[in-house]
Amino acid sequence: MKKSIAIVVAVVAVLLALPFLTGLRTESHIRQRISAMSDNPVVVADLADYDRGWFVSSARIELGLSPQYAAQLQSSGALLGSDLPALRLPVLIEITHGPLALKDGVHFGMSKIVARSDPEVPLSSELREQLGMPYLFELRGRAGFGGGFEFDADVPPVDYADGSNEVAFSGLLVEGTLDGDRVVAQGSIETFDYQSPLAGAAIEQFRMNADYRLRPNNIALGTSDVGIGRIVVASPMLGAGPLFNATGLRFSSNVDLDEAATLMRIVVNYGADTVAAGANVTLTETDFGIALEDLDAAAMQAYYATLQGFGGGAQPADPDAVLAELSAVLEQLLERGPSLTLNPIRFSMNGEPFSANVRVATDPAALPGGARNFLDPTLWLALASVNAEADVSKVLAQSFAEQFVRQQLAAAGAAAGAPMPEDELDAMAAAQAGLMLVALSGQGFLEDAGESYTATLQFTSGELTVNGTSVPLGL
């Protein structure tokens, strides 16, 4: 188990180190990057040593968690062991100066760099020996005369077995370019397989692509997508079949600005071909999209900066203090009339389809004058409007209703000290669920569309209608 964790740590270390290491071309770049990371709430870097030479220079940098973030993790129980927050990842960097760099091949340009984990650190040497790795990770970069920077990095493959634990890891490969504030990168892992008497997990065909521009306060504009061919989690102690089995997982995001560079749009999409949890529930054709539009760009930068400031303490931030700091940011955001759209919301459960979409819009004209209390629900009821549509197969609606009714009956029986037998719960839940769906349909809350039920919901100015029928809320 410890060996698989070590591999994961090495992979995460590469991903955390890449944004920092890809910009290191000269001593000045190193010092600039370290200075820029001084206020980073998660990862920090220290220049432990630098040896400048005419043709080759070397540096030793220590990457680690910020003391504040490590303290938060430890106080929450996420880290075990008092020495973990003090751990550092020593990285050795060798810079071969141009214009003609001859080491490890001929290169015409400003410089070549090689960055790798320090092999002399006891933890590194022990892991490399036991896992048969030449190094934990290595990054190689080439800086051209025009300012561009090409890089590639890898975590070597591992094939390990100790009689109880088995780890088969194909290795991590990453490559890309850095040109000014633009980063283009691709990464891949073919397989990761861990097996033990207690648990097993496998990941196949991991792919990552990113094309973004870095802006202040760690805001990245651009696109990214991740795909995973398959994830399987199993436990022999809990049965022969997998506990979780998903195929065709995908994630994509797009963050951009309008032509005036004043409004931001964030679009995120999740999807999967199949997701099976246990033997009874299988989701197929799953898609979930989120779009945030008309976000004030300056307010979003202030929002991230404020959150980073609150992330610097060892103790969780006081919610009232956070709200007080964010009030000005919220006012600036809401004055632009931002919106949230959930579309599509789509899946099939055990072959029965469900689809929906939701749009939440805000009206800046509805904001009250004077001081505004963002904890007052009436402010949000007046400010927001909601439009939603849903379509669910009748078989799936019956299943959802039965589960709901069954839970209610079971809770009532337990509270009365007279729990019902399982077969009686199933029979009563099926009967009452059918009656409930008929009643909702008769009242106009569900529309009969043949093989499915549909519903259209609208909420404006504190008034709710479902399929055109007003629903008193008593607000």
FIZATI-609055 format. One line per field, with one value per residue (C-alpha): x, y negated, z negated; residue in three letters. Coordinates in steps of 0.001 Angstrom, whole numbers. Each point is the difference from the previous one (the first is absolute). Layout:
% residues N
c1	c(X/...)
c2	c(Y/...)
c3	c(Z/...)
res	c(Ala/...)
This chain:
% residues 475
c1	c(0/2822/1595/-3177/-304/3611/-797/-3046/2139/2562/-2730/-1550/3466/544/-3371/646/3580/-632/-1525/2997/2762/-1088/921/3549/2546/2527/870/-2211/-2946/570/56/-3022/-2033/950/-898/-3346/-791/672/-3702/-1257/-2509/786/3515/3195/3549/3412/3290/2384/3046/1103/3357/512/2377/1053/-1489/-2047/-1745/-1716/-2595/-1751/-3580/-2253/-3718/-2548/-3355/-336/110/-3519/-1483/1836/-1331/-3530/376/1421/-2691/-2645/1605/942/3664/1178/3294/1368/2997/-1974/-606/3771/728/1599/557/3617/408/3384/113/2807/28/2231/502/-259/185/1475/-725/1865/-871/-2331/-308/438/-2464/-10/-1753/245/270/-858/-1146/-397/-1899/-328/-684/3157/1191/2035/-2984/-636/-3700/772/2825/-2055/-2987/2149/1736/-3159/-2075/2787/-273/3009/-1502/-3317/-593/1953/-768/1967/-371/1384/-172/118/1352/-3517/-956/-2005/631/-595/-127/-695/-193/-601/-432/1604/-1959/-235/-590/63/-1139/833/-2221/-2994/-70/383/468/144/477/709/1492/-1106/979/-504/1134/-793/1093/135/-90/-445/-3087/-1326/442/-893/450/-996/323/-778/38/-793/-612/182/-960/216/-1049/109/-1958/-2118/-647/795/-188/792/97/355/720/270/345/389/174/239/351/-251/1405/1045/-1444/358/-1248/452/-2847/584/-1893/-290/-1079/811/-1331/599/-1026/217/-750/-900/105/-637/-50/-499/414/302/-1271/-3306/-620/1377/-1564/1273/-1319/332/510/-44/924/399/416/545/389/448/120/161/653/-3/-664/-2173/1536/206/1753/-2459/-2351/1033/-1711/715/-1307/631/-1255/131/-957/324/-983/-835/142/-862/-143/-456/-2139/-3352/599/1484/6/622/249/690/585/12/797/485/256/665/-427/316/2447/1780/3675/1417/-2367/1071/3649/-886/-2004/2947/2383/-2336/-351/3784/324/-2388/1818/3182/-1020/443/-3594/-3167/-1194/-3015/-2983/-1146/3474/111/-3411/1023/3100/-1955/-2919/1651/925/-3582/-1383/2325/-886/-3767/-55/953/-2957/1870/-1781/394/-1113/-38/-374/-12/-912/-391/401/-1657/-342/-303/-1105/-2629/714/-52/775/-306/1326/21/752/397/172/468/-1551/2260/-3018/-1472/2905/-1228/1566/2200/1699/-655/-141/996/-1111/-3594/-1814/-2556/2805/787/-3685/-472/3277/-88/-2283/24/-1176/249/-1238/142/-955/108/-1140/-3005/1915/2769/-2495/-1681/3383/899/-3412/260/3399/-1311/-3120/1960/2395/-2909/-1770/3201/790/-3547/80/3381/-1165/-3098/2091/-1769/2235/-1787/1193/1852/-2635/-2777/2090/481/-3711/-1244/2619/-1014/-3700/370/2535/-2470/-2735/2369/905/-3684/-773/2844/-1086/-3631/1036/1958/3450/915/-1066/-610/2108/-733/3148/1171/-1026/1031/6/771/832/222/899/-89/-362/-759/-2768/248/-1923/230/-1434/-1861/-1550/787/1522/-460/3280/-1094/3063)
c2	c(0/-2395/581/-900/-3139/-842/241/-2217/-2478/-32/-639/-2776/-1457/-279/-1669/-2464/-681/-445/-3516/-1091/1875/-810/-3663/593/-964/-2197/-987/-3072/2183/2252/-2904/-1646/3218/559/-3608/353/3120/-1668/-708/3262/1513/3627/546/-1834/131/-791/-430/2094/-374/-1519/546/-2252/1107/-1197/2921/1872/-1246/2069/-690/1881/-985/1355/205/670/-824/-3442/124/-1420/2526/2905/-1124/-46/3509/1310/-1621/1578/3446/116/506/2701/-490/-3217/-100/-6/-3782/-501/2292/-1661/1259/-908/-629/-229/-2296/-75/-2860/279/-3470/-800/-1128/3418/2605/3255/2095/2935/-1014/-3198/-2818/-3507/-2348/-1898/3022/3603/1146/3328/145/3179/1092/54/3641/-347/-726/3155/182/-368/2555/2536/-287/180/3141/1791/-987/379/-3595/-1879/-3227/-1045/-2582/-2013/-3117/-1067/-3416/-2034/-3814/-1465/-3372/-1375/547/3198/3030/3658/2643/3661/1851/3509/2308/3344/3290/2258/3749/930/2982/1000/3056/-1964/-3222/-339/-3250/-269/-3566/-864/-3390/-3601/-2018/-3764/-2353/-3514/-3556/-3264/-3242/-3145/564/2848/3635/2941/3463/3635/2882/3707/3128/3279/2148/-80/3222/666/3304/1250/2487/-2880/-2216/-591/-2932/-443/-2992/340/-2510/-3277/-2985/-3690/-3052/-3653/-3282/-3046/-3435/-899/-3161/-1643/1808/3460/-487/2034/-824/2736/3593/3317/3515/3289/3460/3345/3210/1966/-70/3129/254/3349/1715/3801/-157/-1478/2299/1051/-2795/-3591/-2572/-2713/341/-2956/-279/-2921/-2643/-3514/-3519/-3255/-3660/-3317/-3350/-3105/-3751/-2125/-2359/-2807/2338/-1031/3003/3608/3200/3404/3202/3426/3347/3470/3262/3772/2865/2294/-291/3050/-87/3532/2491/-1827/-3484/-776/-3448/-413/-2987/-2319/-3709/-2972/-3536/-3202/-3496/-3191/-3094/-3782/193/-3283/795/-2480/1284/3584/-946/-1681/3096/2372/-2387/-211/3787/406/-2477/1977/3209/-1214/688/3177/-125/67/-3486/-1421/38/-3469/-1410/1623/-1428/-3454/88/1329/-2433/-2543/2778/1323/-3472/-426/3438/-391/-3410/1748/2410/3347/3260/3712/2667/3736/1561/2800/2086/3368/3705/3379/2105/3701/-915/-2595/-3608/-3243/-3486/-3515/-3531/-2883/-3689/-2454/-3667/-3114/-3447/-2852/-2348/2102/-763/-2127/-3408/-865/2622/3546/3066/2975/2349/-1214/2637/-2548/-1802/3139/814/-3398/101/3462/1622/3706/1900/3794/2902/3726/3180/3360/3403/1360/3094/-2131/-2371/2998/1216/-3421/-299/3489/-760/-3252/1591/2990/-2254/-1896/3186/1517/-3190/-184/3654/-418/-3134/1842/2952/2360/487/1564/3215/-557/1663/-2141/-3146/898/714/-3149/-2169/1271/-597/-3460/-1128/785/-1966/-2914/-214/140/-2787/-2207/562/-801/-3236/-1096/273/2805/120/3404/232/3638/1864/-2762/-2813/-3594/-3122/-3668/-2185/-3781/-2161/-3798/-2686/2558/1708/3637/1713/3649/775/-3309/837/-2478/1521/-2050/-225/-2072/-2253)
c3	c(0/-871/3399/1885/-2103/878/3721/-435/-1944/2830/2598/-2097/-584/3766/522/-2837/1082/3737/-113/-2071/1838/3561/-494/-1270/2660/-1820/-3571/326/1060/-3026/-2426/1645/-246/-3645/-851/1802/-2042/-3361/-455/1492/-2469/922/1411/-951/1385/-1480/1856/-2106/2238/3311/1722/2998/2762/3452/1870/-2614/-3143/-2664/-2673/-2792/-721/-2721/769/-2727/-1493/-1513/-3836/-206/2423/-1633/-3382/1386/1399/-3243/-2150/2234/-281/3698/-886/-2373/-1794/-1436/2378/3273/166/-159/2974/3006/3534/865/3725/1739/3038/2557/2513/3086/1480/3698/2698/746/-2674/605/-3042/742/3646/1997/-695/1508/-2396/-3258/-2294/-795/-3426/-1735/-3303/-2025/-3548/-2122/121/-3215/-2249/-2098/868/3706/38/-1972/2321/3129/-1252/-1092/3036/2543/1230/1427/-1429/-1504/2734/2523/2044/3059/1592/2878/202/3490/1167/419/-3634/466/-2203/870/-2705/-646/-3319/-1223/-2962/995/158/-3051/-251/-3692/-2076/-3571/-401/-1294/1993/3749/1910/3783/1230/3621/-876/401/3082/314/2757/1056/733/-1915/1972/-2055/-2135/2185/-1021/2270/-1502/540/-2436/-34/-2168/1719/-3091/-3774/-1791/-3733/-1552/-3586/-2137/-1319/3019/3631/2391/3681/2335/3762/2764/-1888/2358/-789/2283/-1005/1875/-2211/-812/-3524/-1523/-3428/-3130/1568/2495/3162/3204/2583/434/-1596/311/-1767/1136/-1793/1846/-3114/-3812/-2065/-3801/-1711/-3347/-176/-3578/1208/2932/3332/2056/169/-2451/2650/3734/2393/3680/2365/-2702/1327/-1341/1880/-935/1817/-1652/2196/68/2247/2570/-2541/-2488/-2707/-209/-642/1090/-1584/1599/-1526/1303/-1562/1657/-38/2254/-2941/-3783/-2093/-3801/-1255/1861/-81/1383/3420/1587/3723/2379/-2917/688/-2363/1122/-1985/1488/-1979/2156/-299/-2890/-666/718/-2516/-2678/713/-459/-3295/-980/522/-1747/-2999/-241/167/-2839/-2183/946/-1648/-3595/-1970/-1236/2133/869/-1793/2431/-1097/624/3432/893/-1166/2209/2983/-241/2289/2434/-6/668/2974/1358/-395/1645/3251/-182/51/809/-696/2475/-634/3428/800/-3018/1651/-813/340/-3153/695/3516/-1038/1118/-1944/1353/-1359/296/-2469/492/-2873/1028/-2105/481/-1164/-51/-2829/-2331/-2923/-529/-2955/-2144/1168/-2200/2104/-2774/442/2114/1227/1858/1996/551/1597/1900/1568/2533/837/3055/28/2106/-721/1817/-1824/1157/-1863/-1068/-1489/-1629/-1641/-1258/-1448/-1652/-1503/-1510/-1483/-1480/-1290/-1884/-1544/-1107/-1401/-1961/-1383/-1086/-1682/-1831/-1273/-1178/2418/3083/2962/1724/3272/2188/-1516/537/3672/561/-1753/1691/3468/-673/-1540/2601/2774/-1776/-567/3704/996/-2461/1244/3582/-859/-1712/3055/-1517/2395/3630/1587/3179/800/-1078/-2337/-2316/720/-2143/601/-2988/-168/-2977/256/-2672/-2676/2024/1094/2780/1081/3450/-224/-3387/-2768/-3134/-3186/-1879/-2982/308)
res	c(Met/Lys/Lys/Ser/Ile/Ala/Ile/Val/Val/Ala/Val/Val/Ala/Val/Leu/Leu/Ala/Leu/Pro/Phe/Leu/Thr/Gly/Leu/Arg/Thr/Glu/Ser/His/Ile/Arg/Gln/Arg/Ile/Ser/Ala/Met/Ser/Asp/Asn/Pro/Val/Val/Val/Ala/Asp/Leu/Ala/Asp/Tyr/Asp/Arg/Gly/Trp/Phe/Val/Ser/Ser/Ala/Arg/Ile/Glu/Leu/Gly/Leu/Ser/Pro/Gln/Tyr/Ala/Ala/Gln/Leu/Gln/Ser/Ser/Gly/Ala/Leu/Leu/Gly/Ser/Asp/Leu/Pro/Ala/Leu/Arg/Leu/Pro/Val/Leu/Ile/Glu/Ile/Thr/His/Gly/Pro/Leu/Ala/Leu/Lys/Asp/Gly/Val/His/Phe/Gly/Met/Ser/Lys/Ile/Val/Ala/Arg/Ser/Asp/Pro/Glu/Val/Pro/Leu/Ser/Ser/Glu/Leu/Arg/Glu/Gln/Leu/Gly/Met/Pro/Tyr/Leu/Phe/Glu/Leu/Arg/Gly/Arg/Ala/Gly/Phe/Gly/Gly/Gly/Phe/Glu/Phe/Asp/Ala/Asp/Val/Pro/Pro/Val/Asp/Tyr/Ala/Asp/Gly/Ser/Asn/Glu/Val/Ala/Phe/Ser/Gly/Leu/Leu/Val/Glu/Gly/Thr/Leu/Asp/Gly/Asp/Arg/Val/Val/Ala/Gln/Gly/Ser/Ile/Glu/Thr/Phe/Asp/Tyr/Gln/Ser/Pro/Leu/Ala/Gly/Ala/Ala/Ile/Glu/Gln/Phe/Arg/Met/Asn/Ala/Asp/Tyr/Arg/Leu/Arg/Pro/Asn/Asn/Ile/Ala/Leu/Gly/Thr/Ser/Asp/Val/Gly/Ile/Gly/Arg/Ile/Val/Val/Ala/Ser/Pro/Met/Leu/Gly/Ala/Gly/Pro/Leu/Phe/Asn/Ala/Thr/Gly/Leu/Arg/Phe/Ser/Ser/Asn/Val/Asp/Leu/Asp/Glu/Ala/Ala/Thr/Leu/Met/Arg/Ile/Val/Val/Asn/Tyr/Gly/Ala/Asp/Thr/Val/Ala/Ala/Gly/Ala/Asn/Val/Thr/Leu/Thr/Glu/Thr/Asp/Phe/Gly/Ile/Ala/Leu/Glu/Asp/Leu/Asp/Ala/Ala/Ala/Met/Gln/Ala/Tyr/Tyr/Ala/Thr/Leu/Gln/Gly/Phe/Gly/Gly/Gly/Ala/Gln/Pro/Ala/Asp/Pro/Asp/Ala/Val/Leu/Ala/Glu/Leu/Ser/Ala/Val/Leu/Glu/Gln/Leu/Leu/Glu/Arg/Gly/Pro/Ser/Leu/Thr/Leu/Asn/Pro/Ile/Arg/Phe/Ser/Met/Asn/Gly/Glu/Pro/Phe/Ser/Ala/Asn/Val/Arg/Val/Ala/Thr/Asp/Pro/Ala/Ala/Leu/Pro/Gly/Gly/Ala/Arg/Asn/Phe/Leu/Asp/Pro/Thr/Leu/Trp/Leu/Ala/Leu/Ala/Ser/Val/Asn/Ala/Glu/Ala/Asp/Val/Ser/Lys/Val/Leu/Ala/Gln/Ser/Phe/Ala/Glu/Gln/Phe/Val/Arg/Gln/Gln/Leu/Ala/Ala/Ala/Gly/Ala/Ala/Ala/Gly/Ala/Pro/Met/Pro/Glu/Asp/Glu/Leu/Asp/Ala/Met/Ala/Ala/Ala/Gln/Ala/Gly/Leu/Met/Leu/Val/Ala/Leu/Ser/Gly/Gln/Gly/Phe/Leu/Glu/Asp/Ala/Gly/Glu/Ser/Tyr/Thr/Ala/Thr/Leu/Gln/Phe/Thr/Ser/Gly/Glu/Leu/Thr/Val/Asn/Gly/Thr/Ser/Val/Pro/Leu/Gly/Leu)
